[in-house]
Amino acid sequence: MGRYRPPQPVGSKYITAEGHKRLNEEHDYLWKKKRPEVTRILSAAAAEGDRSENAEYIYRKKELREIDARVRFLRKRLDNMVVVDRIPKDTDKIYFGAWVTVEDDDGTENTYRIVGPDEFDPKLGYISMDSPMGKALLGKQLDADISITVETKEGQMKKSYIINEIRYK
């Protein structure tokens, strides 16, 4: 099997101000702190002699490649981002950046924030606008019923939700 992987679809270009700041901080950390440190260690390892059997040299070269790849990705991605930092005029509908409380058929409530694909974090309740749940929620209003179908290994899973609350900030 070859190493070829088909290109992944590019996610939406929208990001919250907090997400944009976080990605900028990651870029700055990698470029200004981590990369110079790894380069310094790599130079010291290279000075030890035979590089073909030098584990420290091989490891640091790999680490430097990973840092450079992530920095390239962040630069490219940050250049094309649209920072959404305003509340929409119609706050009765779900748009990007909204906090949404939904209730499932069992009566369990969950609160999610609709964010861009670069900042989703299930632990914080941030879901991507490109996810099945995010797509189903966008544009809906309070008390709307939504139904989501997700493909799993066992087959299709269908779940229904009612929107209980929409808030911004």
Backbone hydrogen bonds in HBPLUS format (Angstrom, degrees):
<---DONOR---> <-ACCEPTOR-->    atom                        ^
c    i                          cat <-CA-CA->   ^        H-A-AA   ^      H-
h    n   atom  resd res      DA  || num        DHA   H-A  angle D-A-AA Bond
n    s   type  num  typ     dist DA aas  dist angle  dist       angle   num
A0082-VAL N   A0013-LYS O   2.80 MM  69  5.93 156.8  1.86 155.5 156.2     1
A0015-ILE N   A0082-VAL O   3.06 MM  67  6.19 144.7  2.19 155.5 151.4     2
A0084-VAL N   A0015-ILE O   2.86 MM  69  6.04 163.6  1.88 158.8 164.4     3
A0020-HIS N   A0016-THR O   2.93 MM   4  6.17 158.5  1.97 152.8 158.7     4
A0021-LYS N   A0017-ALA O   2.99 MM   4  6.17 156.9  2.05 144.9 151.0     5
A0022-ARG N   A0018-GLU O   2.97 MM   4  6.20 156.4  2.03 146.6 153.2     6
A0023-LEU N   A0019-GLY O   2.97 MM   4  6.23 158.6  2.01 150.5 155.4     7
A0024-ASN N   A0020-HIS O   2.98 MM   4  6.16 156.4  2.03 147.0 153.8     8
A0025-GLU N   A0021-LYS O   2.89 MM   4  6.13 155.1  1.95 148.4 155.4     9
A0026-GLU N   A0022-ARG O   2.97 MM   4  6.23 152.8  2.05 144.5 151.9    10
A0027-HIS N   A0023-LEU O   2.94 MM   4  6.17 160.9  1.98 147.6 152.6    11
A0028-ASP N   A0024-ASN O   2.88 MM   4  6.12 166.6  1.90 152.8 156.3    12
A0029-TYR N   A0025-GLU O   2.90 MM   4  6.03 159.8  1.94 147.7 153.4    13
A0030-LEU N   A0026-GLU O   2.94 MM   4  6.14 170.7  1.95 155.1 157.4    14
A0031-TRP N   A0027-HIS O   2.89 MM   4  6.00 166.3  1.91 155.1 159.4    15
A0032-LYS N   A0028-ASP O   2.80 MM   4  5.58 163.3  1.82 147.7 153.2    16
A0033-LYS N   A0029-TYR O   2.94 MM   4  5.21 149.0  2.04 132.2 140.2    17
A0034-LYS N   A0029-TYR O   2.94 MM   5  6.24 164.2  1.97 154.2 159.3    18
A0035-ARG N   A0030-LEU O   2.86 MM   5  5.75 154.0  1.92 151.4 157.2    19
A0037-GLU N   A0033-LYS O   3.28 MM   4  6.35 155.5  2.34 143.9 150.9    20
A0038-VAL N   A0034-LYS O   2.94 MM   4  6.19 163.9  1.96 157.3 161.5    21
A0039-THR N   A0035-ARG O   2.86 MM   4  6.00 159.5  1.90 155.1 161.4    22
A0040-ARG N   A0036-PRO O   2.95 MM   4  6.09 154.1  2.02 142.9 149.2    23
A0041-ILE N   A0037-GLU O   3.07 MM   4  6.36 162.2  2.10 150.1 154.3    24
A0042-LEU N   A0038-VAL O   2.80 MM   4  5.95 155.3  1.86 148.0 155.9    25
A0043-SER N   A0039-THR O   2.91 MM   4  6.11 155.3  1.97 147.0 152.9    26
A0044-ALA N   A0040-ARG O   3.13 MM   4  6.41 156.9  2.19 145.7 151.6    27
A0045-ALA N   A0041-ILE O   2.95 MM   4  6.22 154.6  2.02 147.6 154.8    28
A0046-ALA N   A0042-LEU O   2.85 MM   4  6.07 150.7  1.93 148.6 157.0    29
A0047-ALA N   A0043-SER O   3.07 MM   4  6.25 141.5  2.22 141.5 151.0    30
A0048-GLU N   A0045-ALA O   3.23 MM   3  5.43 155.6  2.29 102.7 110.0    31
A0049-GLY N   A0046-ALA O   3.49 MM   3  6.23 173.8  2.50 116.1 117.8    32
A0054-ASN N   A0051-ARG O   3.38 MM   3  4.93 166.4  2.40  96.7 100.5    33
A0058-ILE N   A0054-ASN O   3.03 MM   4  6.32 166.1  2.05 156.3 160.0    34
A0059-TYR N   A0055-ALA O   2.88 MM   4  5.99 165.2  1.91 152.6 156.8    35
A0060-ARG N   A0056-GLU O   2.96 MM   4  6.07 164.9  1.99 148.6 153.0    36
A0061-LYS N   A0057-TYR O   2.96 MM   4  6.13 152.3  2.04 149.1 156.6    37
A0062-LYS N   A0058-ILE O   3.15 MM   4  6.35 158.5  2.20 145.2 150.6    38
A0063-GLU N   A0059-TYR O   2.91 MM   4  6.19 157.8  1.96 149.5 156.3    39
A0064-LEU N   A0060-ARG O   2.85 MM   4  5.98 154.1  1.91 144.7 151.4    40
A0065-ARG N   A0061-LYS O   3.00 MM   4  6.26 153.8  2.07 145.6 152.2    41
A0066-GLU N   A0062-LYS O   3.05 MM   4  6.36 156.5  2.10 149.2 155.3    42
A0067-ILE N   A0063-GLU O   2.98 MM   4  6.24 157.4  2.03 148.8 154.8    43
A0068-ASP N   A0064-LEU O   2.91 MM   4  6.09 167.2  1.93 151.1 154.8    44
A0069-ALA N   A0065-ARG O   2.92 MM   4  6.10 153.8  1.98 146.2 153.5    45
A0070-ARG N   A0066-GLU O   3.02 MM   4  6.21 160.9  2.06 146.7 151.7    46
A0071-VAL N   A0067-ILE O   2.87 MM   4  6.10 160.2  1.91 155.5 161.3    47
A0072-ARG N   A0068-ASP O   2.93 MM   4  6.09 161.8  1.97 147.1 151.9    48
A0073-PHE N   A0069-ALA O   2.97 MM   4  6.18 161.3  2.01 147.3 152.6    49
A0074-LEU N   A0070-ARG O   2.88 MM   4  6.09 165.7  1.90 152.0 155.8    50
A0075-ARG N   A0071-VAL O   2.89 MM   4  6.08 164.0  1.92 154.2 158.3    51
A0076-LYS N   A0072-ARG O   3.02 MM   4  6.14 169.5  2.03 151.8 155.0    52
A0077-ARG N   A0073-PHE O   2.86 MM   4  5.96 165.2  1.88 154.7 159.5    53
A0078-LEU N   A0074-LEU O   2.78 MM   4  5.75 166.8  1.80 151.0 155.3    54
A0079-ASP N   A0075-ARG O   3.11 MM   4  6.15 150.8  2.20 143.2 150.0    55
A0080-ASN N   A0077-ARG O   3.16 MM   3  5.47 137.1  2.36 103.3 114.3    56
A0081-MET N   A0078-LEU O   3.44 MM   3  5.21 164.8  2.46  99.2 103.6    57
A0094-ILE N   A0140-LYS O   2.89 MM  46  5.53 143.9  2.02 152.1 163.7    58
A0139-GLY N   A0094-ILE O   2.70 MM  45  4.99 173.6  1.71 146.9 148.3    59
A0098-ALA N   A0095-TYR O   3.15 MM   3  5.80 156.6  2.20 144.0 144.0    60
A0097-GLY N   A0114-ILE O   2.75 MM  17  5.05 147.5  1.85 140.5 150.6    61
A0114-ILE N   A0098-ALA O   2.99 MM  16  5.64 154.1  2.06 155.5 162.0    62
A0099-TRP N   A0167-ARG O   2.76 MM  68  5.18 179.8  1.76 168.2 168.2    63
A0167-ARG N   A0099-TRP O   2.89 MM  68  5.18 158.4  1.93 152.4 157.5    64
A0100-VAL N   A0112-TYR O   2.66 MM  12  5.23 164.5  1.68 160.3 165.9    65
A0112-TYR N   A0100-VAL O   2.77 MM  12  5.23 160.0  1.81 150.5 155.0    66
A0101-THR N   A0165-GLU O   2.91 MM  64  4.94 162.4  1.94 137.5 142.4    67
A0164-ASN N   A0101-THR O   2.76 MM  63  5.45 156.3  1.82 154.9 162.2    68
A0165-GLU N   A0101-THR O   3.30 MM  64  4.94 151.0  2.39 134.0 133.9    69
A0102-VAL N   A0110-ASN O   2.83 MM   8  5.52 161.0  1.87 166.2 167.1    70
A0110-ASN N   A0102-VAL O   2.91 MM   8  5.52 155.9  1.97 156.5 164.4    71
A0103-GLU N   A0162-ILE O   2.88 MM  59  5.25 152.7  1.95 145.9 155.0    72
A0162-ILE N   A0103-GLU O   2.88 MM  59  5.25 148.1  1.99 141.8 152.2    73
A0104-ASP N   A0108-THR O   3.04 MM   4  5.57 158.0  2.09 146.6 149.9    74
A0107-GLY N   A0104-ASP O   3.03 MM   3  5.42 163.5  2.06 115.1 120.3    75
A0113-ARG N   A0125-GLY O   2.81 MM  12  6.10 148.5  1.90 145.9 149.5    76
A0127-ILE N   A0113-ARG O   2.86 MM  14  6.02 166.5  1.88 160.2 164.2    77
A0115-VAL N   A0127-ILE O   2.91 MM  12  5.95 170.2  1.92 159.5 161.5    78
A0129-MET N   A0115-VAL O   2.78 MM  14  5.75 135.0  1.98 169.9 175.3    79
A0119-GLU N   A0116-GLY O   3.22 MM   3  5.76 168.8  2.23 118.1 121.5    80
A0121-ASP N   A0126-TYR O   3.06 MM   5  4.89 144.5  2.19 113.5 123.8    81
A0124-LEU N   A0121-ASP O   3.01 MM   3  5.55 135.8  2.21 114.5 125.4    82
A0126-TYR N   A0121-ASP O   3.03 MM   5  4.89 149.9  2.13 142.8 134.9    83
A0125-GLY N   A0122-PRO O   3.13 MM   3  4.83 145.4  2.25  92.8 103.2    84
A0131-SER N   A0128-SER O   3.11 MM   3  5.26 162.2  2.14 105.3 111.0    85
A0135-LYS N   A0131-SER O   2.84 MM   4  6.03 168.4  1.85 162.9 165.1    86
A0136-ALA N   A0132-PRO O   3.03 MM   4  6.13 153.7  2.10 140.5 148.0    87
A0137-LEU N   A0133-MET O   2.99 MM   4  6.18 144.9  2.11 148.1 157.2    88
A0138-LEU N   A0134-GLY O   3.10 MM   4  6.22 158.4  2.15 154.2 158.5    89
A0140-LYS N   A0137-LEU O   3.04 MM   3  5.64 164.5  2.06 142.6 144.1    90
A0144-ALA N   A0141-GLN O   3.21 MM   3  5.70 147.5  2.33 136.0 134.9    91
A0143-ASP N   A0163-ILE O   2.82 MM  20  4.90 154.3  1.88 145.4 147.3    92
A0163-ILE N   A0144-ALA O   3.11 MM  19  5.59 155.2  2.17 149.8 157.5    93
A0146-ILE N   A0161-TYR O   2.89 MM  15  5.28 163.6  1.91 148.7 153.4    94
A0161-TYR N   A0146-ILE O   2.83 MM  15  5.28 158.6  1.88 155.4 160.0    95
A0148-ILE N   A0159-LYS O   2.80 MM  11  5.35 167.4  1.82 162.2 165.9    96
A0159-LYS N   A0148-ILE O   2.87 MM  11  5.35 156.1  1.93 151.0 159.1    97
A0150-VAL N   A0157-MET O   2.80 MM   7  5.19 162.4  1.83 151.8 156.1    98
A0157-MET N   A0150-VAL O   2.76 MM   7  5.19 159.7  1.80 151.9 159.1    99
A0152-THR N   A0155-GLY O   2.72 MM   3  5.10 162.3  1.75 145.9 151.4   100
A0155-GLY N   A0152-THR O   3.12 MM   3  5.10 150.8  2.21  99.7 108.6   101
